[in-house]
Structures are given as structure tokens and as C-alpha cells.
């Protein structure tokens, strides 16, 4: 897998973050809210680590 393919997949994951945020807005989420929050935290941590390890190259 080349570098651009990996970046494309990471960008797809980033776009899914919005879905989790919209899910949190649901008033009837109940205890699932804990899992959604955890997923967001872990996603943010992994994306941050990816950006740190593989910084975008300046054009």
C-alpha cells in the first residue's frame, strides 16, 4: 500500500468522525453515549498520532 492510499483511508476515517458527533446529539442515546464518547476520544488520539508520525509534507 502506498503512502497516498494510506492518507486516503485516514481521510475517510476523519470524515466518519462527523457521524459520531451527530449521534451524540441524539437525546435518546442512553448509555450508548459512553461508548460513542469513547470512540471519539480513541479516534482523535489515533488521528493525532498519525499526524505526528506522518506529517503532511509542505508543498
Gaussian input, Z-matrix of N, CA and C with variables (Angstrom, degrees):
# hf/3-21g

backbone

0 1
 N
 C     1     B1
 C     2     B2     1     A1
 N     3     B3     2     A2     1     D1
 C     4     B4     3     A3     2     D2
 C     5     B5     4     A4     3     D3
 N     6     B6     5     A5     4     D4
 C     7     B7     6     A6     5     D5
 C     8     B8     7     A7     6     D6
 N     9     B9     8     A8     7     D7
 C    10    B10     9     A9     8     D8
 C    11    B11    10    A10     9     D9
 N    12    B12    11    A11    10    D10
 C    13    B13    12    A12    11    D11
 C    14    B14    13    A13    12    D12
 N    15    B15    14    A14    13    D13
 C    16    B16    15    A15    14    D14
 C    17    B17    16    A16    15    D15
 N    18    B18    17    A17    16    D16
 C    19    B19    18    A18    17    D17
 C    20    B20    19    A19    18    D18
 N    21    B21    20    A20    19    D19
 C    22    B22    21    A21    20    D20
 C    23    B23    22    A22    21    D21
 N    24    B24    23    A23    22    D22
 C    25    B25    24    A24    23    D23
 C    26    B26    25    A25    24    D24
 N    27    B27    26    A26    25    D25
 C    28    B28    27    A27    26    D26
 C    29    B29    28    A28    27    D27
 N    30    B30    29    A29    28    D28
 C    31    B31    30    A30    29    D29
 C    32    B32    31    A31    30    D30
 N    33    B33    32    A32    31    D31
 C    34    B34    33    A33    32    D32
 C    35    B35    34    A34    33    D33
 N    36    B36    35    A35    34    D34
 C    37    B37    36    A36    35    D35
 C    38    B38    37    A37    36    D36
 N    39    B39    38    A38    37    D37
 C    40    B40    39    A39    38    D38
 C    41    B41    40    A40    39    D39
 N    42    B42    41    A41    40    D40
 C    43    B43    42    A42    41    D41
 C    44    B44    43    A43    42    D42
 N    45    B45    44    A44    43    D43
 C    46    B46    45    A45    44    D44
 C    47    B47    46    A46    45    D45
 N    48    B48    47    A47    46    D46
 C    49    B49    48    A48    47    D47
 C    50    B50    49    A49    48    D48
 N    51    B51    50    A50    49    D49
 C    52    B52    51    A51    50    D50
 C    53    B53    52    A52    51    D51
 N    54    B54    53    A53    52    D52
 C    55    B55    54    A54    53    D53
 C    56    B56    55    A55    54    D54
 N    57    B57    56    A56    55    D55
 C    58    B58    57    A57    56    D56
 C    59    B59    58    A58    57    D57
 N    60    B60    59    A59    58    D58
 C    61    B61    60    A60    59    D59
 C    62    B62    61    A61    60    D60
 N    63    B63    62    A62    61    D61
 C    64    B64    63    A63    62    D62
 C    65    B65    64    A64    63    D63
 N    66    B66    65    A65    64    D64
 C    67    B67    66    A66    65    D65
 C    68    B68    67    A67    66    D66
 N    69    B69    68    A68    67    D67
 C    70    B70    69    A69    68    D68
 C    71    B71    70    A70    69    D69
 N    72    B72    71    A71    70    D70
 C    73    B73    72    A72    71    D71
 C    74    B74    73    A73    72    D72
 N    75    B75    74    A74    73    D73
 C    76    B76    75    A75    74    D74
 C    77    B77    76    A76    75    D75
 N    78    B78    77    A77    76    D76
 C    79    B79    78    A78    77    D77
 C    80    B80    79    A79    78    D78
 N    81    B81    80    A80    79    D79
 C    82    B82    81    A81    80    D80
 C    83    B83    82    A82    81    D81
 N    84    B84    83    A83    82    D82
 C    85    B85    84    A84    83    D83
 C    86    B86    85    A85    84    D84
 N    87    B87    86    A86    85    D85
 C    88    B88    87    A87    86    D86
 C    89    B89    88    A88    87    D87
 N    90    B90    89    A89    88    D88
 C    91    B91    90    A90    89    D89
 C    92    B92    91    A91    90    D90
 N    93    B93    92    A92    91    D91
 C    94    B94    93    A93    92    D92
 C    95    B95    94    A94    93    D93
 N    96    B96    95    A95    94    D94
 C    97    B97    96    A96    95    D95
 C    98    B98    97    A97    96    D96
 N    99    B99    98    A98    97    D97
 C   100   B100    99    A99    98    D98
 C   101   B101   100   A100    99    D99
 N   102   B102   101   A101   100   D100
 C   103   B103   102   A102   101   D101
 C   104   B104   103   A103   102   D102
 N   105   B105   104   A104   103   D103
 C   106   B106   105   A105   104   D104
 C   107   B107   106   A106   105   D105
 N   108   B108   107   A107   106   D106
 C   109   B109   108   A108   107   D107
 C   110   B110   109   A109   108   D108
 N   111   B111   110   A110   109   D109
 C   112   B112   111   A111   110   D110
 C   113   B113   112   A112   111   D111
 N   114   B114   113   A113   112   D112
 C   115   B115   114   A114   113   D113
 C   116   B116   115   A115   114   D114
 N   117   B117   116   A116   115   D115
 C   118   B118   117   A117   116   D116
 C   119   B119   118   A118   117   D117
 N   120   B120   119   A119   118   D118
 C   121   B121   120   A120   119   D119
 C   122   B122   121   A121   120   D120
 N   123   B123   122   A122   121   D121
 C   124   B124   123   A123   122   D122
 C   125   B125   124   A124   123   D123
 N   126   B126   125   A125   124   D124
 C   127   B127   126   A126   125   D125
 C   128   B128   127   A127   126   D126
 N   129   B129   128   A128   127   D127
 C   130   B130   129   A129   128   D128
 C   131   B131   130   A130   129   D129
 N   132   B132   131   A131   130   D130
 C   133   B133   132   A132   131   D131
 C   134   B134   133   A133   132   D132
 N   135   B135   134   A134   133   D133
 C   136   B136   135   A135   134   D134
 C   137   B137   136   A136   135   D135
 N   138   B138   137   A137   136   D136
 C   139   B139   138   A138   137   D137
 C   140   B140   139   A139   138   D138
 N   141   B141   140   A140   139   D139
 C   142   B142   141   A141   140   D140
 C   143   B143   142   A142   141   D141
 N   144   B144   143   A143   142   D142
 C   145   B145   144   A144   143   D143
 C   146   B146   145   A145   144   D144
 N   147   B147   146   A146   145   D145
 C   148   B148   147   A147   146   D146
 C   149   B149   148   A148   147   D147
 N   150   B150   149   A149   148   D148
 C   151   B151   150   A150   149   D149
 C   152   B152   151   A151   150   D150
 N   153   B153   152   A152   151   D151
 C   154   B154   153   A153   152   D152
 C   155   B155   154   A154   153   D153
 N   156   B156   155   A155   154   D154
 C   157   B157   156   A156   155   D155
 C   158   B158   157   A157   156   D156
 N   159   B159   158   A158   157   D157
 C   160   B160   159   A159   158   D158
 C   161   B161   160   A160   159   D159
 N   162   B162   161   A161   160   D160
 C   163   B163   162   A162   161   D161
 C   164   B164   163   A163   162   D162
 N   165   B165   164   A164   163   D163
 C   166   B166   165   A165   164   D164
 C   167   B167   166   A166   165   D165
 N   168   B168   167   A167   166   D166
 C   169   B169   168   A168   167   D167
 C   170   B170   169   A169   168   D168
 N   171   B171   170   A170   169   D169
 C   172   B172   171   A171   170   D170
 C   173   B173   172   A172   171   D171
 N   174   B174   173   A173   172   D172
 C   175   B175   174   A174   173   D173
 C   176   B176   175   A175   174   D174

   B1=1.4512
   B2=1.5267
   B3=1.3140
   B4=1.4620
   B5=1.5299
   B6=1.3187
   B7=1.4672
   B8=1.5310
   B9=1.3266
   B10=1.4608
   B11=1.5268
   B12=1.3117
   B13=1.4655
   B14=1.5291
   B15=1.3176
   B16=1.4655
   B17=1.5225
   B18=1.3250
   B19=1.4743
   B20=1.5282
   B21=1.3257
   B22=1.4649
   B23=1.5265
   B24=1.3187
   B25=1.4709
   B26=1.5188
   B27=1.3125
   B28=1.4697
   B29=1.5228
   B30=1.3149
   B31=1.4636
   B32=1.5287
   B33=1.3206
   B34=1.4635
   B35=1.5302
   B36=1.3184
   B37=1.4674
   B38=1.5193
   B39=1.3323
   B40=1.4678
   B41=1.5264
   B42=1.3196
   B43=1.4671
   B44=1.5251
   B45=1.3136
   B46=1.4711
   B47=1.5263
   B48=1.3026
   B49=1.4665
   B50=1.5290
   B51=1.3127
   B52=1.4574
   B53=1.5305
   B54=1.3198
   B55=1.4619
   B56=1.5304
   B57=1.3139
   B58=1.4617
   B59=1.5232
   B60=1.3185
   B61=1.4679
   B62=1.5293
   B63=1.3180
   B64=1.4634
   B65=1.5213
   B66=1.3118
   B67=1.4612
   B68=1.5260
   B69=1.3158
   B70=1.4694
   B71=1.5285
   B72=1.3076
   B73=1.4560
   B74=1.5268
   B75=1.3259
   B76=1.4633
   B77=1.5244
   B78=1.3289
   B79=1.4623
   B80=1.5350
   B81=1.3295
   B82=1.4673
   B83=1.5279
   B84=1.2987
   B85=1.4575
   B86=1.5281
   B87=1.3160
   B88=1.4637
   B89=1.5148
   B90=1.3361
   B91=1.4713
   B92=1.5206
   B93=1.3285
   B94=1.4645
   B95=1.5218
   B96=1.3180
   B97=1.4669
   B98=1.5349
   B99=1.3094
   B100=1.4736
   B101=1.5291
   B102=1.3327
   B103=1.4660
   B104=1.5263
   B105=1.3168
   B106=1.4673
   B107=1.5279
   B108=1.3297
   B109=1.4650
   B110=1.5257
   B111=1.3280
   B112=1.4627
   B113=1.5256
   B114=1.3251
   B115=1.4705
   B116=1.5222
   B117=1.3251
   B118=1.4681
   B119=1.5197
   B120=1.3244
   B121=1.4637
   B122=1.5199
   B123=1.3288
   B124=1.4608
   B125=1.5268
   B126=1.3276
   B127=1.4577
   B128=1.5231
   B129=1.3224
   B130=1.4624
   B131=1.5269
   B132=1.3228
   B133=1.4612
   B134=1.5277
   B135=1.3249
   B136=1.4617
   B137=1.5313
   B138=1.3320
   B139=1.4676
   B140=1.5239
   B141=1.3152
   B142=1.4683
   B143=1.5223
   B144=1.3240
   B145=1.4606
   B146=1.5339
   B147=1.3189
   B148=1.4612
   B149=1.5267
   B150=1.3455
   B151=1.4653
   B152=1.5255
   B153=1.3133
   B154=1.4554
   B155=1.5298
   B156=1.3377
   B157=1.4641
   B158=1.5285
   B159=1.3432
   B160=1.4575
   B161=1.5259
   B162=1.3326
   B163=1.4752
   B164=1.5285
   B165=1.3139
   B166=1.4885
   B167=1.5311
   B168=1.3105
   B169=1.4647
   B170=1.5178
   B171=1.3011
   B172=1.4662
   B173=1.5254
   B174=1.3062
   B175=1.4798
   B176=1.5173
   A1=107.97
   A2=116.29
   A3=119.01
   A4=110.86
   A5=113.96
   A6=121.03
   A7=112.24
   A8=117.75
   A9=120.68
   A10=111.28
   A11=117.55
   A12=120.92
   A13=110.62
   A14=116.48
   A15=120.40
   A16=109.97
   A17=116.81
   A18=120.26
   A19=111.25
   A20=116.73
   A21=120.36
   A22=111.21
   A23=116.05
   A24=119.48
   A25=111.50
   A26=116.87
   A27=120.68
   A28=109.54
   A29=118.06
   A30=121.22
   A31=111.01
   A32=117.69
   A33=121.20
   A34=110.43
   A35=116.03
   A36=120.29
   A37=110.21
   A38=116.62
   A39=120.17
   A40=111.16
   A41=116.62
   A42=119.79
   A43=111.68
   A44=118.30
   A45=122.05
   A46=111.75
   A47=117.33
   A48=121.30
   A49=110.57
   A50=116.29
   A51=121.34
   A52=111.55
   A53=116.81
   A54=121.26
   A55=110.09
   A56=116.84
   A57=120.15
   A58=111.46
   A59=116.37
   A60=119.47
   A61=111.08
   A62=117.28
   A63=120.41
   A64=110.95
   A65=116.19
   A66=120.31
   A67=111.00
   A68=116.35
   A69=120.64
   A70=112.13
   A71=117.78
   A72=121.70
   A73=112.33
   A74=117.13
   A75=120.80
   A76=110.07
   A77=117.79
   A78=120.52
   A79=113.54
   A80=117.31
   A81=120.51
   A82=113.22
   A83=117.27
   A84=122.03
   A85=112.22
   A86=116.98
   A87=120.87
   A88=112.78
   A89=114.73
   A90=119.58
   A91=112.57
   A92=117.31
   A93=120.46
   A94=111.03
   A95=116.72
   A96=122.46
   A97=111.09
   A98=116.54
   A99=121.35
   A100=110.02
   A101=116.30
   A102=120.67
   A103=111.65
   A104=116.31
   A105=120.02
   A106=109.75
   A107=116.69
   A108=119.92
   A109=111.10
   A110=116.26
   A111=120.63
   A112=110.88
   A113=116.51
   A114=120.62
   A115=110.80
   A116=116.43
   A117=120.26
   A118=111.83
   A119=116.42
   A120=120.18
   A121=111.18
   A122=116.60
   A123=120.07
   A124=111.18
   A125=116.82
   A126=120.44
   A127=110.18
   A128=116.66
   A129=120.64
   A130=111.29
   A131=116.79
   A132=120.74
   A133=111.10
   A134=116.66
   A135=120.14
   A136=111.90
   A137=116.66
   A138=119.54
   A139=110.85
   A140=116.01
   A141=120.30
   A142=110.75
   A143=115.94
   A144=120.15
   A145=110.69
   A146=117.08
   A147=120.68
   A148=110.42
   A149=115.98
   A150=120.31
   A151=111.71
   A152=116.97
   A153=120.98
   A154=110.76
   A155=115.74
   A156=120.40
   A157=111.69
   A158=115.97
   A159=121.21
   A160=109.74
   A161=116.46
   A162=118.77
   A163=111.09
   A164=114.47
   A165=120.24
   A166=107.34
   A167=114.35
   A168=119.11
   A169=109.46
   A170=115.76
   A171=120.77
   A172=109.02
   A173=115.39
   A174=119.42
   A175=110.63
   D1=128.94
   D2=-178.01
   D3=-85.48
   D4=168.86
   D5=-174.95
   D6=-59.06
   D7=-41.22
   D8=-178.36
   D9=-67.31
   D10=-37.06
   D11=178.30
   D12=-63.78
   D13=-39.59
   D14=177.61
   D15=-65.34
   D16=-44.86
   D17=178.47
   D18=-60.90
   D19=-39.36
   D20=178.79
   D21=-62.50
   D22=-41.47
   D23=178.63
   D24=-66.69
   D25=-39.86
   D26=178.01
   D27=-64.54
   D28=-39.29
   D29=176.95
   D30=-63.07
   D31=-36.45
   D32=175.62
   D33=-63.23
   D34=-42.01
   D35=178.32
   D36=-63.53
   D37=-43.05
   D38=178.02
   D39=-57.69
   D40=-39.63
   D41=-178.49
   D42=-67.83
   D43=-26.05
   D44=179.16
   D45=-74.14
   D46=-17.36
   D47=-179.29
   D48=-59.37
   D49=-37.03
   D50=-179.83
   D51=-60.49
   D52=-35.05
   D53=178.39
   D54=-62.46
   D55=-42.36
   D56=178.41
   D57=-65.28
   D58=-38.81
   D59=178.40
   D60=-64.31
   D61=-40.61
   D62=177.87
   D63=-66.61
   D64=-35.43
   D65=177.87
   D66=-62.48
   D67=-38.01
   D68=178.86
   D69=-62.96
   D70=-24.34
   D71=-179.39
   D72=-75.25
   D73=-12.96
   D74=-178.69
   D75=-70.43
   D76=125.23
   D77=-176.55
   D78=-71.44
   D79=-22.99
   D80=-176.52
   D81=-99.62
   D82=29.08
   D83=-175.23
   D84=-73.90
   D85=-30.14
   D86=178.27
   D87=63.08
   D88=-140.20
   D89=-176.91
   D90=-72.58
   D91=-12.90
   D92=176.32
   D93=-63.70
   D94=-22.07
   D95=177.85
   D96=-54.63
   D97=-37.81
   D98=179.31
   D99=-61.73
   D100=-44.91
   D101=-179.18
   D102=-67.13
   D103=-38.93
   D104=179.38
   D105=-66.12
   D106=-43.22
   D107=176.73
   D108=-60.11
   D109=-43.34
   D110=179.07
   D111=-62.20
   D112=-42.33
   D113=178.82
   D114=-61.72
   D115=-42.73
   D116=178.17
   D117=-62.41
   D118=-44.53
   D119=179.72
   D120=-61.78
   D121=-44.94
   D122=-179.16
   D123=-67.47
   D124=-40.00
   D125=177.91
   D126=-61.84
   D127=-45.81
   D128=179.37
   D129=-61.11
   D130=-42.16
   D131=178.84
   D132=-62.47
   D133=-45.17
   D134=-178.50
   D135=-67.47
   D136=-40.12
   D137=178.66
   D138=-66.71
   D139=-38.81
   D140=177.58
   D141=-63.69
   D142=-42.84
   D143=179.22
   D144=-65.73
   D145=-40.97
   D146=177.62
   D147=-58.97
   D148=-46.46
   D149=-179.73
   D150=-63.81
   D151=-32.46
   D152=179.42
   D153=-72.39
   D154=-41.26
   D155=-177.36
   D156=-78.02
   D157=-37.14
   D158=-178.49
   D159=-123.48
   D160=73.64
   D161=-178.64
   D162=-64.76
   D163=149.66
   D164=176.46
   D165=-66.68
   D166=137.58
   D167=179.70
   D168=-80.83
   D169=139.60
   D170=178.17
   D171=-69.79
   D172=138.14
   D173=-178.24
   D174=-84.98

